[in-house]
Amino acid sequence: MVDFYPPTGPYDSGYLDTGDGNRIYYEQLGNPKGKPALNVHGGPGAGATRRPTRAWDPECYRIIRFDQRNCGRSTPHASDPAADMSLNTTQHLIDDMERLREHLGIERWLLNGASWGSTLILAYAQQHPERVSEMVIQAITTSRRSELDWLYRGAGNFQPEAWDRFRDGVPEDERDGDLLAAYARLMENPDRAVRAKAAADWLTWEDAVISNEPNGIPGMYSDRDVDAQIAFVRICAHIFSHGAWLEEDQLLRNAHKLAGIPTVLAHGRHDMGCPPQTAWELAKGWPDVRLHIVEDSGHTGGEVMGQIVRTAIEDFKNRWHPIYDNPRSSAGISRCTA
């Protein structure tokens, strides 16, 4: 059993200027000469955790985490109606990750994340497979329109009262149409009270979806201050109402581009928001992936899923690619020994 490591806080932090008015907050933890690993947060719009890291060996890993555009400590914040959402697309986020890698002088990094983070990881890795050493992904979703329709409509079959409240959060003449687009319009309303109410309605639905899962966390989505709620939902509604700017099945269809990248997928059997079908489809025909369907978990995971993730992280810490064995490209990089 892989135990937690002592809490480790950042040794470095800063802002990355994207050149279009956005500044991306990032921080680094662990060993500056360790194996690079990037944590990609979910949401979209949730922001990176501020808790000390405990799953990563601080002697072996150089952990990087960042707040995606317009959330967390990145600026401008999406709670400000002046923040331009047209500059927040999946491609912008992929470019930010690549810009951050270059800024930090990293050749390859391990990618780790869950939920929306899994979509962004897969999209990045398919564009830049040569920059990814391994992946450890939980609660897999590819943000297909069919998946989004399940999360924001189909799951209402199990929570009809909560879904009616979610639907009734938009104007009456829009309730039978595209709810994601309707919420996106509400989140652009100049009246802060309108935006705050729409955000609260959206997050109440998100809470309801996971409420009956094993290890479900009450109020997990709505337990944040109003500005963070507004930013979260504004970004979610914006990205999801556009289908994340991905073709339907794009990330599944292009999974072959990930060949050669060792990957561990962990998905809860009872994940109500992201049913395991997508993880299963992704894993089929991908010889470099190990898929774990976790029987006692939903979207929020649990101890068994946590152990699977920590074991994968532990196994990968001693795996070094040829690029790290090249003296010209590995100066200063430390190796861990078991």
Secondary structure, DSSP 4 states (H G I P E B T S, - for coil): -PPPPPPB-EEEEEEEE-SSS-EEEEEEEE-TTSEEEEEE--TTTT----SPB-SS-TTTEEEEEEPPTTSTT-BS-TTSTTS-GGG-SHHHHHHHHHHHHHHTT-S-EEEEEEEHHHHHHHHHHHH-GGGEEEEEEEEE----HHHHHHHHTGGGGT-HHHHHHHHTTS-GGGTTS-HHHHHHHHTT-S-HHHHHHHHHHHHHHHHHHHTTSTT--TTTTT-S-HHHHHHHHHHHHHHHHTGGG--TTHHHHTGGGGTT--EEEEEETT-SSS-THHHHHHHTT-TTEEEEEETT-BTTB-HHHHHHHHHHHHHHTT---HHHH-TTT-TT------
